[in-house]
Amino acid sequence: MSQFRIRKPGPADAAALRALMSDPLCYGNTLQLPYPSMQLWQQRLAGNDPLHHALLLETAEGQVLAHGSLWRECAPRLAHGASLGMAVQREWQGQGVGSALLQAMLDLADNWLGLHRVELMVFSDNAAALGLYRKYGFVEEACLRAYALRNGRYEDVLKMARLRPLPMHGAV
């Protein structure tokens, strides 16, 4: 995977992330609205929310291919968990980009944020995403029927989660 670099996005990435999320395949398979503005992405990237952790994946030449975010829960009794969202450029789907980004997101969650639970929502007909998430240990917890409006229709969404065993004190 040395052909890819993973890094934290910055304000200069607003245009690339807006372009990524302007693709109907990307926003149509997330809970984002179509036609994201440049201002929206500039605001997201300018924010310093300590509960939001974003990564992007780019080629060695700097072309942004994917974006992912973890939103840590703020309630004290839920602080061991976060919600995950990600999107991959249409032309790069099925080429290891999603796997590389998800591995980095889970490494961040497990080894740097100390999260025990990472959860997500995915449209029930998004077979590629379901396969990717299952490959990395996510399991379905619920089917939310007619949960999200997409292209004028209410669609089912699956709630999935991945639990990591809590580390033991002194364990090697």
C-alpha positions as semicolon CSV with decimal commas, in nm:
position;residue;x (nm);y (nm);z (nm)
1;M;0,000;0,000;0,000
2;S;0,300;0,232;-0,033
3;Q;0,126;0,391;-0,333
4;F;-0,107;0,564;-0,082
5;R;-0,045;0,821;0,189
6;I;-0,276;0,880;0,480
7;R;-0,280;1,212;0,661
8;K;-0,499;1,454;0,850
9;P;-0,686;1,689;0,614
10;G;-0,633;2,064;0,633
11;P;-0,801;2,377;0,496
12;A;-0,620;2,339;0,162
13;D;-0,811;2,009;0,106
14;A;-1,156;2,173;0,097
15;A;-1,182;2,170;-0,284
16;A;-1,074;1,805;-0,316
17;L;-1,313;1,688;-0,045
18;R;-1,598;1,893;-0,191
19;A;-1,532;1,726;-0,529
20;L;-1,526;1,380;-0,368
21;M;-1,856;1,439;-0,190
22;S;-2,018;1,596;-0,499
23;D;-2,022;1,259;-0,675
24;P;-2,374;1,108;-0,656
25;L;-2,223;0,768;-0,577
26;C;-2,050;0,914;-0,269
27;Y;-2,323;1,134;-0,126
28;G;-2,589;0,883;-0,233
29;N;-2,434;0,614;-0,016
30;T;-2,383;0,838;0,286
31;L;-2,624;1,048;0,488
32;Q;-2,480;1,367;0,332
33;L;-2,683;1,601;0,115
34;P;-2,597;1,655;-0,253
35;Y;-2,425;1,970;-0,380
36;P;-2,195;2,041;-0,086
37;S;-2,065;2,395;-0,085
38;M;-1,704;2,501;-0,063
39;Q;-1,797;2,699;0,249
40;L;-1,927;2,381;0,417
41;W;-1,596;2,202;0,361
42;Q;-1,391;2,504;0,461
43;Q;-1,587;2,522;0,788
44;R;-1,547;2,150;0,854
45;L;-1,175;2,165;0,796
46;A;-1,123;2,485;0,994
47;G;-1,297;2,347;1,302
48;N;-1,092;2,222;1,591
49;D;-1,350;1,991;1,746
50;P;-1,154;1,763;1,984
51;L;-1,419;1,491;1,935
52;H;-1,382;1,479;1,554
53;H;-1,088;1,295;1,399
54;A;-1,054;1,293;1,020
55;L;-0,811;1,128;0,781
56;L;-0,773;1,136;0,408
57;L;-0,601;0,899;0,172
58;E;-0,413;1,031;-0,129
59;T;-0,183;0,905;-0,400
60;A;0,191;0,965;-0,375
61;E;0,130;1,259;-0,610
62;G;-0,123;1,415;-0,373
63;Q;-0,454;1,325;-0,544
64;V;-0,720;1,283;-0,274
65;L;-0,894;0,946;-0,315
66;A;-1,087;0,897;0,010
67;H;-1,191;1,064;0,333
68;G;-1,292;0,920;0,668
69;S;-1,404;1,056;1,002
70;L;-1,450;0,936;1,356
71;W;-1,687;1,134;1,577
72;R;-1,619;1,047;1,938
73;E;-1,914;1,040;2,175
74;C;-1,912;1,327;2,423
75;A;-2,134;1,184;2,697
76;P;-1,905;1,043;2,971
77;R;-2,072;0,701;2,977
78;L;-2,041;0,673;2,596
79;A;-1,687;0,814;2,561
80;H;-1,550;0,468;2,476
81;G;-1,723;0,485;2,136
82;A;-1,726;0,676;1,810
83;S;-1,921;0,686;1,485
84;L;-1,735;0,625;1,160
85;G;-1,805;0,760;0,814
86;M;-1,605;0,733;0,495
87;A;-1,620;0,783;0,120
88;V;-1,395;0,665;-0,165
89;Q;-1,372;0,817;-0,514
90;R;-1,578;0,618;-0,763
91;E;-1,281;0,527;-0,988
92;W;-1,081;0,396;-0,694
93;Q;-1,345;0,173;-0,537
94;G;-1,250;-0,194;-0,528
95;Q;-0,875;-0,118;-0,548
96;G;-0,776;-0,135;-0,181
97;V;-0,833;0,232;-0,102
98;G;-1,123;0,167;0,135
99;S;-0,930;-0,108;0,311
100;A;-0,623;0,111;0,356
101;L;-0,827;0,400;0,492
102;L;-1,038;0,180;0,720
103;Q;-0,725;0,013;0,859
104;A;-0,581;0,355;0,942
105;M;-0,909;0,470;1,097
106;L;-0,928;0,159;1,316
107;D;-0,562;0,192;1,416
108;L;-0,637;0,548;1,526
109;A;-0,947;0,431;1,714
110;D;-0,777;0,135;1,884
111;N;-0,423;0,248;1,952
112;W;-0,442;0,625;1,987
113;L;-0,795;0,712;2,097
114;G;-0,849;0,403;2,314
115;L;-1,193;0,337;2,170
116;H;-1,373;0,016;2,253
117;R;-1,667;0,061;2,014
118;V;-1,676;0,198;1,659
119;E;-2,017;0,212;1,495
120;L;-2,154;0,315;1,158
121;M;-2,464;0,320;0,945
122;V;-2,471;0,186;0,590
123;F;-2,748;0,153;0,334
124;S;-2,863;-0,209;0,326
125;D;-2,809;-0,231;-0,053
126;N;-2,445;-0,112;-0,045
127;A;-2,289;-0,456;-0,092
128;A;-1,933;-0,330;-0,142
129;A;-1,936;-0,129;0,181
130;L;-2,099;-0,413;0,374
131;G;-1,826;-0,651;0,255
132;L;-1,553;-0,407;0,357
133;Y;-1,698;-0,346;0,702
134;R;-1,755;-0,717;0,768
135;K;-1,395;-0,787;0,661
136;Y;-1,278;-0,559;0,944
137;G;-1,498;-0,709;1,214
138;F;-1,812;-0,496;1,197
139;V;-2,134;-0,684;1,267
140;E;-2,493;-0,584;1,205
141;E;-2,677;-0,476;1,517
142;A;-3,004;-0,349;1,370
143;C;-3,193;-0,279;1,051
144;L;-3,346;0,067;1,061
145;R;-3,637;0,039;0,820
146;A;-3,719;0,337;0,595
147;Y;-3,454;0,531;0,789
148;A;-3,304;0,764;0,530
149;L;-3,437;0,949;0,228
150;R;-3,230;0,879;-0,085
151;N;-3,336;0,981;-0,434
152;G;-3,694;1,037;-0,320
153;R;-3,732;0,697;-0,149
154;Y;-3,705;0,594;0,212
155;E;-3,433;0,329;0,235
156;D;-3,329;0,078;0,499
157;V;-3,003;0,139;0,680
158;L;-2,803;-0,114;0,880
159;K;-2,643;-0,014;1,208
160;M;-2,311;-0,196;1,243
161;A;-2,046;-0,192;1,513
162;R;-1,704;-0,332;1,588
163;L;-1,605;-0,396;1,948
164;R;-1,246;-0,421;2,056
165;P;-1,162;-0,614;2,372
166;L;-1,050;-0,382;2,648
167;P;-0,674;-0,402;2,714
168;M;-0,569;-0,560;3,039
169;H;-0,335;-0,371;3,271
170;G;0,020;-0,497;3,228
171;A;-0,074;-0,716;2,929
172;V;0,189;-0,752;2,662
